[in-house]
Amino acid sequence: MKQYIYDNNTFFRKYQEIRAREHNYNILLEQPNFLTLLPTLKNKIVLDIGCGVGDFAAYCLELGAKYVTGIDISSNMIAHAKTHHVYDNLLFEQVAFEEMTVPEGTIDFISSSLAFHYIADFQLLIKKISTALCEGGILLFSIEHPIVSANMGKDNWITTAEGNLLYFAIDNYQLEGLRTQHWLVDNVVKYHRTLSTIINTLIEHGLQIEKMVEPIPTKDAVSNLPNLNKEFRRPSFLIIRAKKILKNNHQNVSI
Ligand SMILES: C[S@@+](CC[C@H](N)C(=O)[O-])C[C@H]1O[C@@H](n2cnc3c(N)ncnc32)[C@H](O)[C@@H]1O
């Protein structure tokens, strides 16, 4: 099921408020770690999936990319991106990735920041990405960490009566699939998959994992946003960089 939650105006307004804050999880935690894993982009063809307002896609041009396409399911996001980033070699398209046609072996770098947990069919997603990447091409993506996405709609921090954190409870981890949560508004739909499903799906589609990061904040980040202290106890995000390997080197593992 595809959800156009970023076109819900109440959700979008609240989301923009969070993103506009000087100190938020994206600026202090997810993005700094994501950016350390970027490949060289000089003269590369780039696709950013779930590009949002297009800031990262435009940044890829600054880093020397030859041509960048940003796609997003949300008309709000794409309208914003088209207004704020206008370059001849930057294309924004409103389309769900599931419905996008991608020519085989044409893309050097596919990025996606915090969008894959909105996509229902992870197999199809990774199959299309693997097909679109040229050999040696890089996929870099961040998602909600599986120990967080397992959450069945509750805040899984267990606290004392006074509100002090005791521990983070993980439940329903092995039950993959749809999660309906309150995040900014009711009924936000996301998808949980286990770490092994994520990793095995990459392997099965010829994507060799080069690096995984479960970001922890710097001291400065914590002093600016004390809530980040929780990240030392459980990670919110998982970031993976993988490389499309030569067909001959890609062997299915049979047990
Ligand atoms: C948390 S936002 C991240 C936006 C951007 N990557 C960033 O980091 O600022 C997730 C984005 O994924 C988009 N999205 C969700 N489902 C999608 C789908 N099936 N195809 C393409 N984009 C999708 C949403 O519209 C939203 O813009």
PDBQT file of the ligand as one rigid body, heavy atoms in Angstrom, charges set to zero:
ROOT
HETATM    1  C1  LIG A 301      11.361  11.317   5.839  1.00  0.00    +0.000 C 
HETATM    2  S1  LIG A 301      11.110  11.938   4.220  1.00  0.00    +0.000 S 
HETATM    3  C2  LIG A 301      12.808  12.145   3.705  1.00  0.00    +0.000 C 
HETATM    4  C3  LIG A 301      12.973  13.137   2.590  1.00  0.00    +0.000 C 
HETATM    5  C4  LIG A 301      14.423  13.351   2.147  1.00  0.00    +0.000 C 
HETATM    6  N1  LIG A 301      15.039  12.113   1.690  1.00  0.00    +0.000 N 
HETATM    7  C5  LIG A 301      15.237  13.948   3.253  1.00  0.00    +0.000 C 
HETATM    8  O1  LIG A 301      16.045  13.251   3.861  1.00  0.00    +0.000 OA
HETATM    9  O2  LIG A 301      15.049  15.128   3.537  1.00  0.00    +0.000 OA
HETATM   10  C6  LIG A 301      10.596  10.492   3.299  1.00  0.00    +0.000 C 
HETATM   11  C7  LIG A 301      10.237  10.795   1.859  1.00  0.00    +0.000 C 
HETATM   12  O3  LIG A 301       9.950   9.570   1.182  1.00  0.00    +0.000 OA
HETATM   13  C8  LIG A 301       8.900   9.834   0.261  1.00  0.00    +0.000 C 
HETATM   14  N2  LIG A 301       8.264   8.568  -0.134  1.00  0.00    +0.000 N 
HETATM   15  C9  LIG A 301       7.482   7.772   0.639  1.00  0.00    +0.000 A 
HETATM   16  N3  LIG A 301       7.054   6.713  -0.072  1.00  0.00    +0.000 NA
HETATM   17  C10 LIG A 301       7.591   6.817  -1.311  1.00  0.00    +0.000 A 
HETATM   18  C11 LIG A 301       7.531   6.021  -2.506  1.00  0.00    +0.000 A 
HETATM   19  N4  LIG A 301       6.810   4.892  -2.540  1.00  0.00    +0.000 N 
HETATM   20  N5  LIG A 301       8.202   6.440  -3.606  1.00  0.00    +0.000 NA
HETATM   21  C12 LIG A 301       8.917   7.593  -3.580  1.00  0.00    +0.000 A 
HETATM   22  N6  LIG A 301       9.008   8.401  -2.477  1.00  0.00    +0.000 NA
HETATM   23  C13 LIG A 301       8.366   8.007  -1.352  1.00  0.00    +0.000 A 
HETATM   24  C14 LIG A 301       7.983  10.774   1.037  1.00  0.00    +0.000 C 
HETATM   25  O4  LIG A 301       7.054  11.455   0.229  1.00  0.00    +0.000 OA
HETATM   26  C15 LIG A 301       9.004  11.677   1.712  1.00  0.00    +0.000 C 
HETATM   27  O5  LIG A 301       9.318  12.799   0.929  1.00  0.00    +0.000 OA
ENDROOT
TORSDOF 0
